[in-house]
Amino acid sequence: MRFLTAGESHGPQLTTIIEGVPSQLPLTAEDINEHLARRQKGYGRGRRMQIEKDQVQILSGVRHGKTTGAPITLVVENKDWTHWTKIMGAEPLTEEEEKEVKRKITRPRPGHADLNGAIKYRHRDMRNVLERSSARETTVRVAVGALAQVILRQFGIKLAGHVLEIGDVKAEQQPFTTVDALKEITESSEVRCMDEAAGEKMKAAIDDAKENGDSIGGIVEVIAENVPIGLGSFVHYDRKLDGKIGQAVLSINAFKGVEIGLGFEAARMKGSKVHDEIAYEENRGFYRSSNRLGGFEGGMTNGMPVVVHGAMKPIPTLYKPLKSVDIDSKEPFTASIERSDSCAVPAAAVVCEAAVAWELADAFLDKFGSDTMEDIHKAYEQYQEEARNF
Ligand SMILES: Cc1cc2nc3c(=O)[nH]c(=O)nc-3n(C[C@H](O)[C@H](O)[C@H](O)COP(=O)(O)O)c2cc1C
């Protein structure tokens, strides 16, 4: 499968076209809206998320509740667009109108794409950069991830994205049992955290940052269960699934680190404490007695839950702005302020979940075929049977 996204933060809509989705997959707008709503929630979001009530429109590739195999077009409208039609319109402006266009941006915000993007594409109004580099784009990435999760769920593969750390507050982690059990707790937490006491401290840390015109980041975890052995491949660098997941996670706005399983911690430990021993049981087949490597060996899944961590830097737009330089006057100024969240880590957990879901679903179809769900089910069941009896 592949997908493209298009759309600006204050343009009329965000669009994605997804190609390569098998036919006969049951799919409704509700399957996607559920995840869009999850992305909009979370303690620390700014006013923009109160304006937007994201709802997807499915414009192609689905008929009477089932995919046809044709490209699927998904659209999410920006409600805020009605206030921005002049500023963001596609039609050319007269010289007079140009003078009237407000909200021109000439003071780049540190930590954003503003200055590099302006120099690269020779924009004197950095709104041309900001509008597309904004994390509003993650709305359709979540829509794409929701579709991926619909495919995966057909095979019992479920995912949960949740928050491990915000600022300097760490959740005390309970051993993983099932995705449903984890979500039961995290989905009702305002910071999407399994540790209630830490969750309260996280909210206090967000309040503190907000009061001081500052922002904070954090660490999220995505777990996927029931992943079969052998998604991805060791045979070539660009087919290693852990590598693809790494790229997908680092492509999320503000993500600066990614780990699989123990990640960086493994580098500080002895091999005997890192590698997962192999065990065997009749009917179950081969399995690992621990899961420190997060479900990956040799670029392939090993049948244990996939565990991915992503580190999000603090939001760059600060209400107490950092120093910057105006690109027209070259005078020092404090950076522009564009309406902003003070912490978006709980929402970012949903985005990260979507990114991992997409990579897993894509690798799944690579292994089991991609025309019709029926063929994929047959190939999957036969392989699972053979893997159990290997
Ligand atoms: C869900 C989510 C929401 C975000 N909201 C904001 C925001 O309100 N204000 C802001 O300045 N940055 C926000 N960001 C981060 C910026 O989009 C990001 O830092 C910026 O595009 C620069 O890219 P980079 O940090 O990956 O280099 C958000 C990121 C995510 C994942």
Ligand as a Chemical Component Dictionary entry (heavy atoms), coordinates in Angstrom:
data_LIG
# 
_chem_comp.id                   LIG 
_chem_comp.type                 NON-POLYMER 
_chem_comp.pdbx_formal_charge   0 
_chem_comp.three_letter_code    LIG 
# 
loop_
_chem_comp_atom.comp_id 
_chem_comp_atom.atom_id 
_chem_comp_atom.alt_atom_id 
_chem_comp_atom.type_symbol 
_chem_comp_atom.charge 
_chem_comp_atom.model_Cartn_x 
_chem_comp_atom.model_Cartn_y 
_chem_comp_atom.model_Cartn_z 
_chem_comp_atom.pdbx_ordinal 
LIG C1  C1  C 0 -0.201 16.103 17.709 1  
LIG C2  C2  C 0 0.784  17.241 17.589 2  
LIG C3  C3  C 0 0.369  18.527 17.868 3  
LIG C4  C4  C 0 1.262  19.593 17.760 4  
LIG N1  N1  N 0 0.815  20.859 18.064 5  
LIG C5  C5  C 0 1.673  21.891 17.979 6  
LIG C6  C6  C 0 1.252  23.214 18.332 7  
LIG O1  O1  O 0 0.097  23.434 18.711 8  
LIG N2  N2  N 0 2.161  24.208 18.252 9  
LIG C7  C7  C 0 3.448  24.003 17.839 10 
LIG O2  O2  O 0 4.215  24.939 17.784 11 
LIG N3  N3  N 0 3.870  22.762 17.491 12 
LIG C8  C8  C 0 3.023  21.712 17.547 13 
LIG N4  N4  N 0 3.471  20.448 17.214 14 
LIG C9  C9  C 0 4.893  20.268 16.822 15 
LIG C10 C10 C 0 5.276  20.919 15.506 16 
LIG O3  O3  O 0 4.352  20.602 14.470 17 
LIG C11 C11 C 0 6.696  20.518 15.078 18 
LIG O4  O4  O 0 7.579  20.702 16.134 19 
LIG C12 C12 C 0 7.145  21.353 13.893 20 
LIG O5  O5  O 0 6.376  20.970 12.767 21 
LIG C13 C13 C 0 8.638  21.235 13.543 22 
LIG O6  O6  O 0 8.969  19.940 13.162 23 
LIG P1  P1  P 0 10.070 19.081 13.960 24 
LIG O7  O7  O 0 9.841  19.387 15.400 25 
LIG O8  O8  O 0 9.733  17.650 13.622 26 
LIG O9  O9  O 0 11.405 19.497 13.484 27 
LIG C14 C14 C 0 2.605  19.363 17.338 28 
LIG C15 C15 C 0 3.014  18.058 17.053 29 
LIG C16 C16 C 0 2.130  17.002 17.175 30 
LIG C17 C17 C 0 2.588  15.601 16.876 31 
# 
loop_
_chem_comp_bond.comp_id 
_chem_comp_bond.atom_id_1 
_chem_comp_bond.atom_id_2 
_chem_comp_bond.value_order 
_chem_comp_bond.pdbx_ordinal 
LIG C1  C2  SING 1  
LIG C2  C3  SING 2  
LIG C2  C16 DOUB 3  
LIG C3  C4  DOUB 4  
LIG C4  N1  SING 5  
LIG C4  C14 SING 6  
LIG N1  C5  DOUB 7  
LIG C5  C6  SING 8  
LIG C5  C8  SING 9  
LIG C6  O1  DOUB 10 
LIG C6  N2  SING 11 
LIG N2  C7  SING 12 
LIG C7  O2  DOUB 13 
LIG C7  N3  SING 14 
LIG N3  C8  DOUB 15 
LIG C8  N4  SING 16 
LIG N4  C9  SING 17 
LIG N4  C14 SING 18 
LIG C9  C10 SING 19 
LIG C10 O3  SING 20 
LIG C10 C11 SING 21 
LIG C11 O4  SING 22 
LIG C11 C12 SING 23 
LIG C12 O5  SING 24 
LIG C12 C13 SING 25 
LIG C13 O6  SING 26 
LIG O6  P1  SING 27 
LIG P1  O7  DOUB 28 
LIG P1  O8  SING 29 
LIG P1  O9  SING 30 
LIG C14 C15 DOUB 31 
LIG C15 C16 SING 32 
LIG C16 C17 SING 33 
# 
